[in-house]
Amino acid sequence: MSKAHRGKGIRGTPNRGRGVCPVCKKDNVKVLYEQEIDGAKAKICKVCKATLKNKKT
């Protein structure tokens, strides 16, 4: 079966969901995960999301 619709949700976002992660400051990574940082909502990369999740426990 084809995978024609894979990634369809991020195609409509600016720059296809890529930008600068506010946590690790990496450039041109996918910033798709919304997280609350210092009381404000920000979109962060997958690696930072996992790091923050593992630090909570």
C-alpha positions as CSV (number, residue, x, y, z in Angstrom):
1,M,0.0,0.0,0.0
2,S,1.2,3.5,-0.8
3,K,2.2,6.0,1.9
4,A,0.8,9.1,0.0
5,H,-0.5,10.8,3.1
6,R,2.6,10.4,5.3
7,G,3.6,13.8,6.7
8,K,0.5,15.6,5.4
9,G,-0.1,17.4,8.7
10,I,3.2,19.4,8.6
11,R,3.1,20.3,4.9
12,G,0.8,23.2,5.6
13,T,3.0,24.7,8.4
14,P,5.5,27.4,7.6
15,N,8.8,26.0,6.3
16,R,7.3,22.5,6.6
17,G,7.6,22.5,10.4
18,R,11.3,23.3,10.4
19,G,12.9,26.1,12.4
20,V,15.1,26.8,15.4
21,C,14.5,24.9,18.6
22,P,14.3,27.4,21.5
23,V,15.8,24.8,24.0
24,C,18.9,23.4,22.2
25,K,19.2,26.3,19.6
26,K,19.6,23.8,16.7
27,D,18.8,25.3,13.4
28,N,16.6,23.7,10.6
29,V,15.1,20.9,12.8
30,K,11.5,19.9,12.9
31,V,9.9,21.9,15.8
32,L,6.5,20.1,16.1
33,Y,6.0,19.4,19.8
34,E,4.3,22.0,22.0
35,Q,5.7,22.2,25.5
36,E,5.3,24.7,28.3
37,I,8.7,26.3,29.1
38,D,9.0,29.0,31.8
39,G,5.2,29.5,31.7
40,A,5.0,30.0,28.0
41,K,4.0,27.5,25.3
42,A,6.8,26.9,22.8
43,K,7.3,24.4,20.0
44,I,10.4,22.3,20.5
45,C,12.2,19.4,18.7
46,K,11.8,15.7,19.3
47,V,15.1,15.3,21.2
48,C,14.4,18.1,23.6
49,K,10.9,16.8,24.3
50,A,12.3,13.4,25.2
51,T,15.0,15.0,27.4
52,L,12.4,17.1,29.3
53,K,10.1,14.1,29.7
54,N,12.9,12.0,31.2
55,K,14.1,14.7,33.6
56,K,10.6,15.0,35.1
57,T,10.7,11.5,36.6
